[in-house]
Structures are given as C-alpha cells and as structure tokens.
Amino acid sequence: MAGAAIDLTEMKDLLVVLGTAGVVVPLMHRLKVGSVLGFLLAGAVLGPHGLARFGDAFPPLDWITIDKRSEIAGIADFGVVFLLFVIGLELSFARLSALKRLVFGLGGFQVVVSALVIGAAALQLGQPPAAALVLGACLALSSTAVVIEVLAEQKRLPTVTGRTAFAVLLFQDLAVVPILFMVEQLGGADTGRSVWLGLGVALAQGAGVVVVIAILGRLALRPLFRLVVETKSVELFMATILFVAVGTGVATALAGLSMALGAFVAGLLLAETEYRRAIETMIEPFKGLLLGVFFFSVGMSIDLDFVARHPFAILAGAIALVAIKALITGLGARVFGIDRAHALKTGLLIGPGGEFAFIVVGLAGALKLIDADTATFVVAVVGLTMAAIPFFDLAGRRVSQEIVRRSPPEDPALSIAPPEDHAARALVVGFGRVGHLVADLLDEHRISWIAADLDPANVADGRRSGRPVYFGDVTDPRFLRACGVAEAQAVIVTVDAPAAVDAIVEAVRAERPAVPLVARARDATHARKLYKKGVTDAVPETIEASLQLSEAALVGLGVAMGPIIASIHEKRDVFRKELSDAAEASPQASEHARKPTLRGRRRDPA
C-alpha cells in the first residue's frame, strides 16, 4: 500500500532464512548430509559470530547475514513447539503403552544415569552444584530430530535399533518439561524455600493443567475437526491445526509451563483421532521449515572464535560425551534384553547431544546458572556431536556387523547350519518382508529354495514357521559356499540397504560369476551401479512403485487388463534396457543368462 512503512530489516532476515532453506539445504542433501547440519552451519557462518560481524566494514554483508539472534527467536521458538506437537502426533497413548517397558525402563535408566555421571564430572571440573545439575540433565538428552531423520531415510524405524532408539528418545522428550521446571526453579529459588519443594509444587500445578487440557481436548477436539472437515476447506483445516497447537501452548504458558508441553499434549490427543494422518501431512512442510529456523538460530549461537581458540577441548568434550552416553545406553539396552549389535548401534545414536540442550543452556545462561564461557563450550560440543550423528550411525552399523560375524548366536535356532546335500536351489538373501514374499512365490511355483539373513529376529521368525532360513553373513565366502552358491539355480537379494546389497553382489560374483543374480535396488542410480557389478537384473523400488501406481490408475480409469499388463511389461523392459546399457562394458554382465529359469524343484525341508 502506498505510503505504508515496511521494515526492511525483518524482510531481509526472512529472506536470509528462506535462502538457507532453498540453497544450502539442497546442497547438503546432495552431499548426503542432513538438513539439520546445513542449518547449523549456515547459522554459524551467517550469524553474529560469523560474517555478520564484518557488516560495518563491508555494508553489503548486511543483506546476507543476521547480526542478532533475537530477530528470529520468535519464529525459532515455534519450531520447537511444532516439533513437540509432531512428536505427540507420532506417539499416541496406545503407542506409549506398547513401548512402556523400553520407554520408562531403558529410557529412564539412560536419562537418570547419564545425568548423574555427566553432572558428577561437571562438579569435579569445578562447576557449582546447580550448574552441574543443569549440565548433567541437558547433556543427557539426545537429538530426536536428527536421529529420527537418519533412521527414517534408511527405513530403519521398524527395526530393533529403530524401536529401541525411538523409545529412549521418547522418554527424553517427556523429560524435557521437568528439566525446564528444574532450571526455572534453580534460577528463581531464594534461600527461604527448598528448590525441590518448589519443583514439586510446579510439577503438581503442571500436572493439573495438563489433566484439564486432556479432558477438554477429548471432549472437544473430535467434534471440532468433524465440523471443519465437513466444510471441505483446506485453509480452514490448516487454521484449526494451528489454533489447537498454538492455543494449547499458550494455555500452558499462561499457567507458568512451557508452550512446548501444551503442543505435545495436543499432539497426543489428536493422535487418537481419525484425523491424525491428514494433520501430519498438512503440517510437515511447516514443521520442517520452522525447525530449520530453530537450528539456524542455534548455529548463530556458536562462537567460531571460541571454537578456534579451544578446538582440542571441544573435541575432547564431544568424544567424552558420546562415549559416556553410548556406554550407558548400550549397557542399559543389554539389561533390557537387546542383543549386543543393536545395543551398540542404539548407543552410538543416543550418544551425541540434542537440540533441547540448546534450549536448556540458553535458559540457564539467562538465569545466571552457568557462565557465558561454559554455555558457549556446551553449545559447541553439542553442535559438533549432532553434526557427527550420521558418521556414528555408520560406524555403529559397521562394527555391529563384525560383532554378529564373530559372535556365536544366542538363540540355538540360529546355530543351525545350511544343508550340505549340494542340491540345486534358489538362494534368497534377506528374509524380511520382501524375502517372505519371494519365498511364498517360489513355493507356489514348486521351486526349491533356502534363505540367509543376518537379523536374528528374521531368522527366528522363519524357523518358527518351518522355513529353511539360516543365520549368517553371505559376504563371508565360507558361509556363502555353505549355502550352496556353487550349485544355486539363482540368487535373489532382497536386502534394502544399498551398501549391503553392493557387498553381497560382489561376494556372489566372486564365487560364481555366471549364476543368475537378481538384486533389489534403491533407485535407478543404484540399479545402474548393480548392473556394472554384474547382476542379471536389478529391480529399483522407485520404478516398480511407479509402475504399480500406473497399473492401479489405469484399472480405475476403465482400461482393459490385457493392454494394461502388456504396456506395463513393455515399459518395465524399456527401463531394464536403459539401466543395463550402463553395464555393457562389464564382461560379467554378459556372461550369464538374462532370463533364468527355476522350474521343477520343490523346497527342501528345513
């Protein structure tokens, strides 16, 4: 509007953050680095401790930097609110009940023991008791955002490691609110009142407010969303979601609690309704962007000069933090029945610090519970460990493979060796969901087969149902030979981890260059790589999903089934030829038959 005043500073800050989301994050994704790290690095470089401090000497820098964290703090706080709201949506009271043993058992053990050990270490290093208590509590927490992102990208959330890590992270998320209460009480306590009494009173008040919100929510939320859905207005549906999430947050804030707690309770209540999936889909882009602003603001708190002055101390602190928490988590996981390999992987995922440490440290610093240098040190250590989570995850998977390979199976059923009758069979590598389906179809066509898997749970499930499934690592030539690769009619690799598929293909080709070899691929790029390694056929998940989607759409549009099947087969052959052309130079790719036949054998008994 003409004559209206526009605050260009606010617009500039908004553009900087949006530019980070649009440029830096895709770059990080291309480099196989998480978006969280991208926002952290951008905040550190473009913030007051980075390029922004040179704005006076070189004014154009003012347009690509933010010199005050307070300028985006309000938006960043909403990122945390929506993170807790989404966590509540993903949980539900039913899921909390199903995981209660790991959540409250292992999760409680990890948080309490880690906080005590880290707090004791801080006390020994000269921190006051109140500061040591705060540091122990906040550093015991891990990164829900990064760990869940890593597990989800690799489709590992349903695995033992995924469920165990999720349970621990869930308890940590529940512990955030009491920790914030404790910090506020420590910072505001006077000598005439017990800190613990004040904390107990605050928790009681908080519990009362939460109960009231829960009762009102159960009575009102489902009818409210039913009315909104009947309008068929996407805008109104979005506005209602924002109203519920932010409104409950404001209600808890007015009661002296955190907005994040109210949003979490709202998410839990909505998770019980039939609108849960629609709500998750609607808010996912906003949640991701708001969380990005939060991590950008955290990056702005990282003092690059401090890091440059104390690199070895920060590195030592990061290593010590991960080692302490990983050891405690791993030992706790073993106590609660998790095998060594998954306990190790879970420990290395939980070992790094988390995003809530930034919130707790910021609050403690404002209340003068910890000094500025300590706060800066903690922020640097936590940021470094969070950035390294993908690398810790990779290390955990590599080491756990060695543990499984060298350790005797704990379940007697896993010690059963493959048959030594040298019969010709199909060898199915991986007996998860896809492996089950492949085996069922082989049975249907009277084709003999055996399966191998490194996951004890998959092997135990198969053995209980009478299937010829054997525990072992097919990248080990001795086990591969024991599985009859020399006589195998074909090898079908159903494993979903690309790195594992590559290793299996290389091991099979080293033992049997000409055996028909069909492998599951993540996408077209992975399929081309597998063709170069000499597979007979690579089946990309993304392409097969698109073909199945097209088939369903054509059926729904009334096209006859015969032409549909013909066109789908034709399109699949086109994709196969395009992908396999990349491997024409490979002699292995041309040595074996393109269309293997596996007829005439029934499955042998287990």
C-alpha positions in Angstrom: 0.0 0.0 0.0 1.3 3.4 -0.9 2.9 5.3 1.9 3.0 2.3 4.2 6.2 1.8 6.2 8.0 -1.5 5.5 10.5 -2.9 8.0 13.2 -4.0 5.5 15.3 -5.5 8.3 12.7 -8.1 9.1 12.2 -8.8 5.4 15.9 -9.2 5.0 16.2 -11.6 7.9 13.3 -13.7 6.5 15.0 -13.8 3.1 18.2 -15.0 4.6 16.5 -17.9 6.3 14.5 -18.8 3.2 17.6 -18.6 1.2 19.3 -21.0 3.5 16.4 -23.4 3.1 16.3 -23.1 -0.7 20.1 -23.2 -1.4 22.2 -24.6 1.5 19.9 -27.5 2.5 19.6 -28.9 -1.1 23.4 -28.7 -1.3 23.8 -30.6 2.0 21.3 -33.2 0.7 23.4 -33.7 -2.4 26.4 -34.1 -0.3 24.5 -36.8 1.7 24.5 -34.5 4.8 21.3 -33.9 6.9 19.4 -30.6 6.6 19.9 -30.0 10.4 23.7 -29.8 9.8 23.0 -27.4 6.9 21.0 -25.0 9.0 23.5 -25.2 11.9 26.4 -24.4 9.6 24.5 -21.6 7.9 23.6 -20.0 11.2 27.2 -20.2 12.4 28.6 -18.6 9.2 25.9 -16.0 8.6 25.3 -15.2 12.3 26.8 -12.6 14.7 29.9 -14.7 15.3 30.4 -15.2 11.5 30.2 -12.9 8.5 27.7 -10.5 10.3 30.5 -9.0 12.4 32.1 -7.7 9.3 29.0 -5.8 8.2 30.3 -2.4 9.4 33.4 -2.7 7.3 31.6 -4.2 4.3 27.9 -3.0 4.3 26.7 -5.4 1.5 27.2 -8.2 4.0 24.2 -6.9 6.0 21.9 -8.2 3.3 23.0 -11.8 3.6 23.6 -12.0 7.4 21.7 -11.7 10.6 23.5 -9.9 13.4 21.0 -10.6 16.3 19.6 -13.9 17.3 16.6 -12.2 18.9 15.4 -11.1 15.4 14.4 -14.6 14.5 14.0 -16.1 18.0 10.2 -15.9 17.9 10.0 -18.0 14.8 12.6 -20.4 16.1 10.6 -21.0 19.2 7.6 -22.0 17.1 9.9 -24.6 15.6 10.3 -26.3 18.9 6.6 -26.0 19.6 5.8 -27.8 16.4 8.5 -30.4 17.0 6.8 -31.4 20.2 3.3 -31.3 18.5 4.5 -33.7 15.8 6.2 -36.0 18.4 2.8 -36.1 20.2 1.1 -37.0 17.0 3.5 -39.8 16.3 3.2 -41.3 19.8 -0.4 -41.6 20.9 -1.3 -43.1 24.3 -1.6 -46.5 22.6 2.0 -46.5 21.3 3.2 -45.2 24.7 1.6 -48.2 26.3 3.0 -50.6 23.8 6.6 -49.4 24.3 6.3 -48.6 28.0 8.9 -51.2 29.1 11.6 -49.6 26.9 10.4 -46.1 27.2 10.2 -45.9 31.0 12.7 -48.7 31.7 15.6 -48.2 29.3 14.7 -44.5 28.6 14.5 -43.7 32.3 17.8 -45.6 33.0 19.6 -43.7 30.2 18.5 -40.2 31.3 18.9 -40.6 35.0 22.3 -42.4 34.9 23.7 -40.2 32.2 22.6 -37.1 34.0 24.2 -38.3 37.3 27.5 -39.3 35.6 27.8 -36.1 33.5 26.8 -33.9 36.4 29.4 -35.6 38.7 32.0 -34.9 36.0 31.0 -31.3 35.7 31.2 -31.0 39.5 34.7 -32.4 39.5 35.7 -29.9 36.8 34.8 -27.0 39.1 31.2 -26.2 38.2 28.8 -25.1 41.1 26.3 -27.8 42.2 23.3 -26.0 40.4 25.3 -25.7 37.2 26.5 -29.3 37.4 22.9 -30.4 37.8 21.7 -28.4 34.8 24.6 -29.6 32.6 24.0 -33.2 33.6 20.3 -33.0 32.8 20.6 -31.2 29.4 23.6 -33.2 28.1 21.8 -36.5 28.9 19.3 -35.7 26.2 19.9 -36.6 22.5 18.7 -35.3 19.2 15.2 -36.5 18.3 15.2 -34.5 15.1 18.5 -35.9 13.6 18.2 -39.5 14.9 14.7 -39.9 13.6 15.7 -38.3 10.3 18.6 -40.7 9.9 16.5 -43.8 10.7 13.6 -42.7 8.6 15.8 -42.1 5.5 17.2 -45.6 5.8 13.8 -47.1 6.6 15.1 -48.5 9.8 12.5 -47.2 12.3 10.7 -50.6 12.4 14.0 -52.4 13.2 15.2 -53.4 16.7 17.6 -50.5 16.7 14.9 -48.1 15.4 12.3 -49.1 18.1 14.9 -49.0 20.9 16.3 -45.6 19.9 12.8 -44.3 19.5 11.8 -45.5 22.9 14.8 -43.8 24.6 14.2 -40.5 22.6 10.5 -40.6 23.6 11.4 -40.7 27.3 13.9 -37.9 26.8 11.2 -35.8 25.1 8.9 -36.5 28.1 11.8 -35.5 30.4 12.3 -32.1 28.8 9.4 -30.4 30.6 10.5 -31.5 34.2 14.1 -30.4 33.3 12.9 -27.0 32.2 10.9 -26.7 35.5 14.0 -27.6 37.4 16.1 -25.0 35.7 13.5 -22.3 36.3 13.3 -23.3 40.0 17.0 -23.3 40.4 17.3 -19.9 38.8 14.5 -18.3 40.7 14.8 -20.1 44.0 15.5 -18.0 47.1 17.1 -19.1 50.3 13.9 -19.3 52.1 12.4 -22.1 50.0 13.6 -25.5 49.1 14.4 -25.9 45.4 13.0 -29.4 45.4 9.8 -28.3 47.2 9.4 -25.6 44.5 10.0 -28.1 41.8 7.4 -30.4 43.3 4.8 -27.6 43.5 5.5 -26.6 39.9 5.1 -30.2 38.7 1.9 -30.6 40.6 0.5 -27.4 39.1 1.7 -28.5 35.7 0.0 -31.9 36.1 -3.3 -30.3 37.0 -3.2 -28.0 33.9 -2.3 -31.0 31.7 -5.2 -33.0 33.1 -7.7 -30.2 32.4 -6.4 -29.8 28.8 -6.6 -33.5 28.3 -10.2 -33.7 29.5 -11.3 -30.7 27.4 -9.4 -32.0 24.4 -11.0 -35.4 24.5 -14.5 -33.8 24.7 -14.0 -31.1 22.1 -11.3 -31.9 19.5 -13.1 -34.7 17.5 -16.4 -32.7 17.2 -14.4 -29.6 16.2 -12.4 -31.3 13.5 -15.5 -33.1 12.2 -17.2 -29.7 11.7 -14.1 -28.3 9.9 -13.8 -31.3 7.6 -17.4 -31.0 6.6 -16.6 -27.6 5.1 -14.1 -29.2 2.8 -11.8 -26.2 3.2 -8.1 -26.9 3.3 -7.4 -23.4 4.6 -9.8 -23.8 7.5 -8.4 -27.2 8.3 -4.9 -25.7 8.5 -6.1 -22.8 10.6 -7.7 -25.2 13.1 -4.5 -27.3 13.4 -2.5 -24.1 14.1 -5.2 -22.9 16.6 -5.1 -26.2 18.5 -1.3 -26.5 18.6 -0.6 -22.9 19.4 -3.7 -22.4 21.6 -2.8 -25.3 24.0 0.7 -24.0 24.1 -0.5 -20.5 25.1 -2.7 -22.1 27.7 0.2 -24.0 29.3 2.4 -20.9 29.1 -0.2 -18.8 30.9 -0.2 -21.5 33.6 3.6 -21.0 34.0 4.5 -24.0 31.9 6.2 -24.2 28.5 4.3 -23.8 25.2 6.1 -27.0 24.0 4.3 -29.0 26.7 0.9 -27.8 25.6 1.6 -28.6 22.0 2.9 -32.1 23.0 -0.4 -32.8 24.9 -2.4 -31.5 21.9 -0.5 -33.9 19.6 -1.1 -36.8 21.9 -4.9 -36.1 21.9 -5.1 -35.7 18.1 -3.1 -38.9 17.6 -6.2 -40.8 19.0 -8.5 -39.3 16.3 -9.1 -40.4 12.7 -7.6 -37.0 11.5 -4.0 -37.9 12.6 -2.6 -38.7 9.2 -4.2 -35.7 7.5 -2.8 -33.4 10.2 0.7 -34.9 9.9 0.7 -34.4 6.1 -0.6 -30.8 6.4 1.9 -29.5 8.9 5.0 -31.5 7.8 6.4 -28.7 5.4 5.8 -26.0 8.1 7.3 -28.1 10.8 10.5 -28.7 8.8 10.9 -25.1 7.9 10.3 -23.9 11.5 12.7 -26.4 12.9 15.2 -25.2 10.3 14.8 -21.7 11.7 15.4 -23.1 15.2 18.6 -24.8 14.1 19.7 -21.7 12.2 19.3 -19.7 15.4 21.3 -22.3 17.3 24.0 -22.0 14.7 24.1 -18.3 15.4 24.9 -19.0 19.0 28.1 -20.9 18.0 31.1 -18.6 18.6 33.5 -19.5 15.9 36.3 -17.6 17.6 35.8 -19.6 20.8 35.9 -22.8 18.7 39.1 -21.7 17.0 40.7 -20.9 20.4 39.7 -24.2 22.1 39.5 -26.9 19.3 41.1 -29.7 21.3 39.0 -29.0 24.4 35.8 -29.0 22.4 36.8 -32.2 20.5 37.7 -33.9 23.8 34.4 -32.9 25.3 32.5 -34.2 22.3 34.3 -37.6 22.4 33.8 -37.9 26.2 30.0 -37.0 25.9 29.4 -39.6 23.2 31.5 -42.3 25.0 29.7 -41.8 28.3 26.2 -41.8 26.9 26.8 -44.6 24.4 28.3 -46.8 27.1 25.4 -46.2 29.5 22.8 -46.7 26.8 24.4 -49.8 25.5 24.7 -51.4 28.9 21.1 -50.4 29.6 19.9 -52.0 26.4 21.7 -55.2 27.2 20.0 -55.2 30.6 16.6 -54.9 28.9 17.2 -57.8 26.5 18.6 -56.0 23.4 21.4 -58.0 21.7 24.9 -56.7 21.5 24.8 -55.5 17.9 21.6 -53.5 18.3 22.7 -52.2 21.7 25.9 -50.8 20.1 24.0 -49.1 17.3 21.5 -47.6 19.6 24.2 -46.4 22.0 26.0 -44.5 19.2 22.8 -42.9 18.0 21.9 -41.8 21.5 25.4 -40.7 22.5 25.5 -37.3 20.8 23.8 -34.3 22.4 20.4 -33.0 21.3 18.6 -29.8 20.3 16.9 -29.4 23.7 20.3 -28.9 25.3 20.5 -25.5 23.4 17.1 -24.5 25.0 18.1 -25.6 28.5 21.6 -24.0 28.2 20.0 -20.8 26.9 17.6 -20.6 29.8 20.2 -21.5 32.3 22.5 -18.8 30.9 19.7 -16.2 31.1 19.1 -17.2 34.8 22.9 -16.9 35.5 23.1 -20.5 36.5 26.0 -21.1 34.2 28.6 -18.6 32.9 28.9 -17.5 29.3 32.1 -19.5 28.5 30.5 -22.7 29.8 27.4 -22.1 27.8 29.4 -21.4 24.6 31.5 -24.6 25.2 28.4 -26.7 25.7 26.7 -25.3 22.5 29.9 -26.1 20.5 30.2 -29.6 21.9 26.6 -30.5 21.3 26.6 -29.0 17.8 29.7 -31.0 16.9 28.2 -34.3 18.2 24.9 -33.6 16.4 26.7 -33.0 13.1 28.5 -36.3 13.5 25.4 -38.5 14.1 25.4 -39.9 10.6 29.0 -40.9 11.0 28.4 -42.5 14.4 25.5 -44.4 12.8 27.7 -45.7 10.0 30.4 -46.7 12.5 27.8 -48.5 14.6 26.5 -50.5 11.7 30.0 -51.5 10.5 31.1 -52.6 14.0 27.9 -54.4 14.7 28.3 -56.4 11.6 31.7 -57.6 12.9 30.1 -58.4 16.3 27.5 -60.5 14.6 30.0 -62.2 12.3 32.4 -63.2 15.1 29.9 -63.9 18.0 28.1 -67.2 18.4 24.3 -66.8 18.1 22.5 -66.6 21.4 19.4 -68.4 20.1 20.1 -72.1 19.4 17.9 -72.0 16.3 20.4 -69.5 14.8 23.2 -72.1 15.1 21.6 -74.5 12.5 23.9 -74.8 9.5 22.7 -74.9 5.9 22.2 -78.3 4.3 25.3 -79.9 2.8 23.5 -82.1 0.2 24.7 -79.9 -2.8 21.2 -79.8 -4.2 20.3 -77.1 -6.7 18.2 -74.4 -5.1 17.4 -70.7 -5.3 19.2 -68.7 -2.6 17.2 -65.8 -1.1 19.4 -63.3 0.7 17.4 -61.4 3.3 14.2 -62.8 4.9 12.3 -59.6 5.8 9.0 -58.6 4.3 10.3 -58.8 0.6 12.1 -62.0 1.3 9.0 -63.6 2.7 7.0 -62.6 -0.5 9.7 -64.0 -2.8 9.8 -67.3 -0.8 6.0 -67.6 -1.0 6.0 -67.2 -4.8 8.9 -69.7 -5.1 6.8 -72.2 -3.1 3.8 -71.5 -5.3 5.8 -72.4 -8.4 7.3 -75.5 -6.7 10.8 -74.1 -6.7 13.3 -75.3 -4.0 15.0 -72.5 -2.0 16.8 -71.6 1.1 17.3 -68.2 2.7 20.0 -66.4 4.7 19.7 -63.4 6.9 21.9 -61.5 9.4 18.9 -60.3 11.5 18.3 -62.8 14.3 14.7 -61.8 14.6 14.0 -62.6 10.9 15.8 -65.9 11.2 13.9 -66.9 14.4 10.6 -65.9 12.8 11.3 -68.0 9.7 12.5 -71.0 11.7 9.4 -70.9 13.9 7.2 -71.1 10.8 9.2 -74.1 9.4 11.0 -72.2 6.7 14.6 -73.1 5.6 16.1 -69.8 6.9 19.7 -69.7 8.2 21.7 -67.2 10.2 24.9 -65.9 8.6 26.7 -63.3 6.6 26.7 -64.1 2.9 29.6 -61.7 2.3 31.7 -64.3 4.1 32.8 -66.7 1.4 32.7 -69.7 3.7 29.1 -69.1 4.7 28.2 -68.4 1.0 29.7 -71.7 0.0 27.8 -73.5 2.8 24.6 -72.0 1.4 25.3 -73.9 -1.9 26.2 -70.9 -4.1 28.2 -73.3 -6.3 25.0 -75.3 -7.2 22.5 -72.4 -6.8 20.0 -72.0 -9.7 19.8 -68.3 -8.9 20.5 -65.8 -6.1 17.8 -63.3 -5.2 19.0 -60.3 -3.0 16.1 -58.7 -1.1 18.1 -56.6 1.4 17.1 -52.9 1.4 20.4 -51.3 2.4 22.3 -50.3 -0.7 25.7 -50.7 0.8 24.8 -54.2 2.0 23.4 -55.1 -1.5 26.6 -54.0 -3.2 28.7 -56.1 -0.9 26.5 -59.2 -1.3 26.6 -58.9 -5.1 30.4 -58.6 -5.1 30.7 -61.6 -2.9 28.3 -63.7 -5.0 30.1 -62.7 -8.3 33.5 -63.6 -6.8 32.3 -67.1 -6.0 30.0 -67.7 -9.0 30.4 -65.2 -12.0 27.7 -66.7 -14.1 24.9 -67.5 -11.6 21.6 -65.7 -12.4 21.6 -62.8 -9.9 18.6 -60.6 -9.2 19.0 -57.7 -6.7 16.8 -55.2 -5.1 17.9 -51.6 -5.8 17.0 -48.4 -4.0 16.6 -46.3 -7.3 17.7 -46.1 -10.9 21.2 -44.8 -9.9 21.7 -47.7 -7.6 20.4 -50.1 -10.3 23.0 -48.9 -12.8 25.7 -49.4 -10.2 24.5 -53.0 -9.7 24.4 -53.7 -13.4 28.1 -52.6 -13.6 28.8 -55.1 -10.8 27.3 -57.9 -12.9 23.8 -58.5 -11.7 21.4 -60.2 -14.1 18.5 -58.0 -13.1 18.2 -55.0 -10.8 14.8 -54.1 -9.5 14.6 -50.4 -8.5 12.0 -49.8 -5.8 11.0 -46.3 -7.1 10.4 -47.6 -10.7 8.4 -50.6 -9.6 6.3 -48.4 -7.3 5.6 -46.0 -10.2 4.6 -49.0 -12.5 2.3 -50.4 -9.9 0.7 -46.9 -9.3 0.2 -46.6 -13.1 -1.4 -50.0 -13.3 -3.8 -49.2 -10.5 -4.7 -45.8 -12.1 -5.4 -47.4 -15.5 -7.6 -50.1 -13.9 -9.5 -47.4 -12.1 -9.9 -45.5 -15.4 -11.6 -48.5 -17.0 -8.8 -49.7 -19.3 -8.9 -53.4 -20.1 -6.5 -55.6 -18.0 -4.8 -57.2 -21.1 -3.5 -54.0 -22.6 -2.5 -52.7 -19.2 -0.4 -55.7 -18.4 1.2 -55.6 -21.9 2.1 -51.9 -21.6 3.5 -52.3 -18.0 5.7 -55.2 -19.2 6.8 -53.2 -22.2 7.6 -50.2 -20.0 9.5 -52.4 -17.5 11.6 -53.8 -20.3 12.4 -50.3 -21.5 13.6 -49.3 -18.1 15.6 -52.6 -17.7 17.4 -52.0 -21.1 18.2 -48.4 -20.3 19.7 -49.3 -16.9 21.6 -52.3 -18.1 23.1 -50.4 -21.0 25.3 -48.7 -18.5 27.0 -52.0 -17.8 27.6 -53.2 -21.3 31.3 -52.7 -20.9 31.3 -55.1 -18.0 32.2 -58.7 -19.1 30.4 -60.1 -16.1 27.2 -58.6 -17.2 27.2 -60.5 -20.5 28.3 -63.9 -19.2 25.1 -65.1 -17.6 21.6 -65.6 -19.0 19.2 -62.7 -18.8 16.1 -64.8 -18.2 16.9 -67.5 -15.6 14.5 -70.5 -15.3 14.0 -72.0 -11.9 11.5 -74.8 -12.6 11.0 -78.3 -11.4 12.2 -78.4 -7.8 10.2 -78.3 -4.6 11.5 -76.6 -1.5 13.7 -78.9 0.7 12.7 -79.4 4.3 14.4 -77.2 6.9 
